[in-house]
């Protein structure tokens, strides 16, 4: 059953990616919503899970996962600054962007999707009702994962072939996660550090990359409302499921 549900996540992720690819002149709204979804994912999904997993994993009195959060944020910031990747606000976004940034972001989403599948598989090992609950939650936000994977790849200069490959890997990652769940069980401390790093990466991408681009050429109230709507959608998903 876990594997069957993981196959449904493939469809949800693919649909999200197709929506992002066909946004065209409404891309500023998709970007705004995407940034909101990323912020909501960090605040309402990743952070609570990080705190649950890292209660006893401290480094000099500070949760190790929160150190990983700052490291994830700063590493991407340093990479961008060192490579001169940020363009001024009045230039065409992504004209000289290095594809590494989008690849890093997409890789993080793919890894997160893998952990989603791992969570489904492990939850079904504990109890069938728990497995269904986790699977429904994963399905609800895998659409956003597909959308964000495409956006991160496209807005950093990757061509359609690379973007399609990243989307395909993101879609298949939960299936791989379910299969791996039958073989290994990662420790809570390792998961917490990974999630902390990933949360820092997503926070940087949402605030320093996606939001500035969303408002660069279309500084409208609709873009702001799209961002708020993205945050609200993630809150609804996580609170209800």
Secondary structure, DSSP 4 states (H G I P E B T S, - for coil): -HHHHHHHHHHHHHHHHHHHHT-GGGHHHHHHHHHHHHHHIIIIIIHHHHHHH-TT-EETTEEHHHHHHHHHHHHHHHHHHHHT-PPPTTS-TTTT--HHHHHHHHHHHHHHHHHHHHHHHHHHHH-HHHHHHHHHHHHHHHHHHHHHHHHHHHTTT--HHHHHHHHHHHHHHHHHHHHHHTT----HHHHHHHHHHHHHHHHHIIIIIIHHHHHHS---HHHHHHHHHHHHHHHHHHHH-
